[in-house]
Every structure is written in structure tokens, then in C-alpha cells.
Amino acid sequence: MMDPEILAGQTTRFAGAVRDCFRDMLGLEIVLDTLDPCRGTFSPRHRLVSMIHFTGAVQGDFVLDMDESTAAGLIGAWSEGMTESDLRPLRPEFGGLLKEVLNTAVGKAIPILEEKFGRLTYHPPVIVYGELDSPEFPSSTLTLPCGVGDIDCSFVLDMAGSDASGLLSQAMVDLHRAREEMSICCKVLEDLIDGSRRNLVSPGLVAEAERVLAETRTMLAMA
């Protein structure tokens, strides 16, 4: 069952991080009204949509959407009467800015989500210029008003992966990753033990390292 507090809280954290990024990167001061996030199924209001998808025990998206004129205004490149053809050459510049903002803001917002759902993987940002026909997942949105237009900050959450099968699959992925990491650690420890014998390290310490190495290899063999 979807907890509305998760949507509202995570949307507020994300929007706050986005606001901070615009302040730090552009010197843009934006007042964030956190009192009334808009909830519903995800449907962006604007045609420029930038998003980062995350996966794990749950999945979803962190999304910014705005008009292209707003994005151009953020970099000081908008003037009245500009057409889509005028804006197109500017996309690499304001698109790069939005990707940087997303990466930074999601990096700040997602750890709190991981406290509830475990480790999550988030993917590189994607930008869509035009209409987005998205699945009807629950979402929450806060709008950042600035002098060049509105910026909608949305958090989209699909709880389907939080059932037993999803958790089991994630646990197996985590275990496989842990085994790989342990194998690498064993190799590093083995090399260190060989070097320690040549460098006259205490025999007792070397013996203890050999014991840990043997126990770890036994665990890996049994896993």
C-alpha cells in the first residue's frame, strides 16, 4: 500500500535539493512552498521533461519538467518571441545544466529513501523534448516558481517491487555482489600476506591473516 507520507516527504526533499542546486549553480533564489504537494498519477504539465529512474526493492523516478523557454531563461538565453527552432541549438547547454542539477539533487534525496527500502540504483538522467506518455504511477509534485517560469519537481514511486518476490530477487542480487567483493578482498589479502612474509611482519599477525583468509574462502565455497 502506498504511504502518502513517503510521497510527500520525498518530494519535499527532492524539491529542496533542486532549489539548493539552482541557488548554488546560478545564484537563483527560489522560495519553496512545502505545505501542499500535489498528489495524483504522474502526468507532466510541460513539454521539457528530465528524469532519473531508480530501481531496487521499489522503483520510480525523480522528475523535473518545465517549458523550454524556462530552461533557456535559466541560462540567460531566452528572449521574447523565440521559436522552437531558435531554442533547439540551446538544448545541449540547458540540457547539460538540468542533468547536473538532477544528478546532484537525487544524490542528496535518495539516501533517505534507501533507509526505508534498502539500496537503490539510480540511472543516468534522460531528457524528453515533447509529450511523455507515462504509466499511471502514484506521484507527488511541488512547483518552484522563478522569474523565467515554473519548474515542477515530481517524485514517482512504484511499490510493485516491494513484495516478497521483489525483495527476494534483490537479496539474491546483493548476495552475488557481496560474493564478488569478498573474492576480491581474498585476493588482496593473499597478496598482502605474501608481501608481509618478505617484509618481516610479526608472524602472529600473518598467522591471524591466514586464518581469516581460510575462513572466508570456506564461507565462499559453502555459499
N, C-alpha and C positions, 0 to 999 in steps of 0.2 A: 504494500500500500504506500502511495506517495505521501510523504510528510511535507505539508506546505511550508513548515519552518525551514526545511532543508533548502527548498527553492528560494524562499525569501532571503535567508541568511547568506547563501552562497552568491545570489545575485547582488546583494548589497556589498559583499566583499569584493566581488569582481569589478563592479562599477566604481567602487572607491579606488581600486588599484589602477583602473583605466584613467580616472581623473588625475591621480598622482602622476601617472606617466606623461599625460599631456602637460601638466604643470612643470615637470622636471625637464621634458624634452623641448617644449615650445614656450614655456613661460606663460601658459594659458591657465587662467584661474576659472574654475567651474564650480558652481555651487551644486552639491549633491543632495537631493531630497530623498531620504531613505524611508520615509514614513509609509509610502503606499506603492510597493512594487505591483506592477500589473501582471496578473496570473492568467494563464489560458494555454491553449495549444500553440505551438510555435508557428508564427507567421510574420516574417519581417515586413515592416512598413515601407522600407526604402529599397532601392534597386542595387545599391552597392553593399554587398554582404561579405564580411570577412569573418572566418571562424576557425577555431581549433577544436578538433574532435578528440575525445579521450575514451579509453576502453579499460576494462578490468572487471571487477565484480558488478559494476554498473557501467553504463556508457552514456555519452551525451556530448554537448557542445558548449563552448563559450563563444558568444557571437557579438560582433559589432555590426550594426547596419546604419546607413546614412545615405543621403544623396551625394552624387559625385561632386556637385557644386560645394557641398560642405567639406568633403575631403580636400578639394582644391583650395578652399578657403583656409584650411588648417596649415597649408604650406605657403599661404600668401599669394596664391596663383589664380584666384578667382576674380573675375570682373563681370559685371552685369552684361547679359546678352551672349555669353559664351555658349556654344553648342556642344553636342556630344563629340563632334569631330574635333572641336578645339580642346576638349578635355582628354581625349584619348592619348595624345602624346605625353600627358602628365601622369598617366596611370603608374608607370614604374616608380615615380617619385613618391606620390601619396600612398600607393600600394605598399611600398617598402616601409614607409612610416607606420602604417596600420599593422603590418606583420610584426614589426619591432614592438609596438605597443601591446599587441596580443600576447606575444611570447613572454614579455615581462609581466604583464598583468596576470596571466594564467599561472605563471611560476609562483606568484605571490598568493593566489587564491586557492590553488588546488591542494596544498598540504592540509588544510582544514577538512576538505572533503575526504582525503585519504585517512584521516583519523577515524572516520566512520566506516569507510568501505575498503580499507586496505590500499595497497599500492596500485596506482593507476598510471597508465601510459598515455601521454598526450602527443599528438601527431603534429607535423608542420602545419602552419596556417595556410588556409585556402581562401582565395578571394573570388567572388562571383560578381560579374557585372551584368545585371539583368534580373529576370524573375527567377525565384527559387521555389520549386515545388517540393516542400519538405514533408516528411512524415509527421503525423499528428502526435507529437510527444509533449508532455507537460513542460511548461516553461514559465519563467518569470522575467520581467523586464523593468529596468529603470532607465529613464531618459536623462542624458546630460545635455542641458541647454547651453549653447555657446553662441557667440556673436555671429558665427557663419552658418548656423543651422543646428538641428537636433541630432544627437548621437544616441542611438538605442543600444543599451548593454543588456544582453539576454543570457540566461543560463538555462540550458535544455537538459533534462535528465530522463533517461530510460531505465527503469528499475528492473527490466526483464532479466538482466544478468545477475540479479541479486538472489535468485532462487538457489535451491540446493545444487542443481546440476551446474549452474554458472560458478558457484563457489568451489565446487569440486574441480572443475576444469582449471580455474585459476590457481588452485592449490597445487595441481599437478605441474602447471607451468612454472610456478615458483620453486617447486622441489627440483625440477630439471635444471633450472637456472642455478639453484644452490649447489647441486652436484657438480656442475661445470666450474663454479667458483671454487669449490673445495678441491677439485682436481688441480686447478691452477695453483692453489695455496700449497698443496702437497709437493708439487714440482719445485716451487720456490723454496720451501722448507728443506727439501732434499739437497738443493744446490747450496743452501746456507750451511747445512750440516757438513757437506764435503769441504767447503771453504773454512769452516771452523776448525776442523781437524788439522788443517795445514797452518792455521794461524794461532795454534796453541791455546784455544779457548778451553775453559775448565771442562775436564772430562765428564764431570757430573752434569753440567748443563747440556753437553752434547748428548749424553745418555737420555736425559729427560726429553730432549727434542726428538730423538729417535723413537722413544716410547709414544709420544703424541702422534708422530708420523705413522707408526704402525697401527695405532688405534683408529686413526682417521681413515686409513686405507681399508681396514677391516669394515668400518661402517659403510664406506662407499661400495664395497663388494657385496654387502648384505642388502643395500638399499634397492 
